[in-house]
Amino acid sequence: MATLTDDQVDYIIEDVRAHGIRLQGLQDNLVDHICILVEERLDEGEEFEQLYASIVPSFYKHELYELEEEALFLAEFKGPHLVLSRGQFFKGLFTIVGSPYVIYYLHWWFVSRPTGDFRDNMDVLSACMVFALFPLLTTVVLFLTPDRFDPLIPWRSKVLLGFRPLIRVLPAPAIG
């Protein structure tokens, strides 16, 4: 495995600083990761600058300083938390809202159902569907609300679940 020269490491350090990473610990970790990736692929005969330019974009979506913003944001919240995309949040919410009705029907079907009467089966199934309709429709409307109507959870946003705060909607990153 090839090793980087001091000039190449200094180049990486200066470039990381130039892209807005100010936290020293984050700089050190990022430079370490980048150096390892560059050294692994440097054996293949590529030039350092081209290889570096191809590796760095794998660390971010739009700009490298996003890493520092996210690190500062996550450091602000103490305790366990979970950051979900909007789609993941609504899948979980849809499951939470709809599962009691499915569980009730399955319990009735396998445990409490009287034998042989088809109308009882349809009555219980239709009751489950009617009672599940409003919560499930509310969830679907919240999910499908377009950005121009100022939705409760905007498209491309993230949802933070934790103890403090319980639920917080993180704004969508600015595109442009």
N, C-alpha and C positions, 0 to 999 in steps of 0.2 A: 504494500500500500504506500502510495506517495505521501509525503508530508509537505505541508505548506511552508513557504518561507516567511520570515518576519515581515517583509514588505507586503506579502499577500494577506497576512492576518491583520496588519495595520489598515490595509485597504478595506477589508471587511468591517473592521471596527468603525472606521470613519464613515463608511456608507450607511451603516446601521444608525449612527448618530445623525447623519444628514437626513435620514428618512423620519426623524422625529422621535426616536426612542431615547427618553431621558433617564429612565429608571436604571440605575447601575446594575442591579441584580438581573433585570430583564435583558439588558444589553449583554451581560456576560453569558447568560444561558442561550440567548439567540446566536451570538457569535460562536459559541461552542457547537451548537447544533449545525449551523451553517458550515463550519470548518470540517466537521465530521462528514457531512454529506459531500462536500467538495472533494475531500481527500479520498472518499470511497470511489468517486466517479473519475477522479483525475488520472487514474491508471489507464483509463480507456483511450488516452491520447488527446483529449479535448484541450483547448486553450482555457486558461484560468478565467479570464473575463467572460467568455461565452458561457462557460459552465456555471459561474457564479450568477450571471444574469438569468439563466434558466432555472436555477434552484430557488432563488429568493422569492419569486411570485407564488411558490407553493405554500408560503407561510401566511398569506393574507388574501382577501377578496379584492379590495380596491387599492389600499395603501398599507405600508408596513406599520404606521403609527396606530392602526386599528388594534394591534396586539396590546399596546400600552393602554389604550382607552379601555379595552375589555378587562385587562388586569386591574386597573384602578377601580373600575365599576364593581368587579367581583370582590375586591378587597373591602369595599364599602359595606357589604352585607356580611354580618357575622352569622355563624351557624350554618346548618345544612340548607342548601337550596338547589333548585333544579331549574335550568333554563331550557325552555321548549320553544320550538318554532310554532307559528300560528296554527299550522296544520296538525302538528302533534298534539297541541293543546285541545283543539276541537275534536280530534279523534278520541282522546281521553274523556272529554266532557260528554260526547255522544255515547260512549260506552257506559259512563257513570249514570247518565240520565236514562238510558234504555234498558240497562241490565236488570233492574228490579222487576220490570214487567216480564221479561223473558224468563227470569228465574222463577217468578210466581207461576207462570204458565207451565213451565217444565215440572215444577214441584207438584202442581195440581195434576198434570198428566200422569206422572209416574207414581204418585203417592195417594192422592185424594180422589181421583176420577172414579165415578161410578161406571160400572162395566156396561158396555153395549149401547148407550144412548148417544147418538150422533149430535142431537140438538144441544145437549149439555156441553159437549166439546166446542161447538160453534159459539155458544153463549159465552163461555169463559174466554175463548180466543178473541171474540169481538169486543168484550169488555176490556181485555188487556190492551187491545189496539186503540180503543177509544180513549182510555185513560193515559196511554203513552203518547197520543197524538200531540197534545199541546206542548209538553216539554220537548219532544223531539223536533217539532216544527219551530219552536223558539230557538233551539240550538242551530238548526239549519238556516234560519233567517239571519241570525248573528254571523254565521260563517259566510253566507253569500252576499252580505251587504257590501256594495262596492265602495271604494275609497271616496268617491265624489259625494257620498251621503254621510261622511264622517262616521265610520263604523266604530263600535265599542272597542274592538281590537283590530287596528289597521292592518292591511295586507303588508307583508314583508317585515312585520314586527315580531318581537320575541316576547314570551311570557315567563316571568320569574315566579316560581313557586317556592315558598319557604315558610319559616315561622315568623320572621320579621322582615319584610311584610309578608302577609299570607299570599297575596297575588299582586303582581305589579306588571303592567304592560310596558315593555321597553320600545321606544320609538324605532321606526324603520330607519336604516342608514340612508343618508342622503346620497342620491345617485347623481353623478355629474362631474 
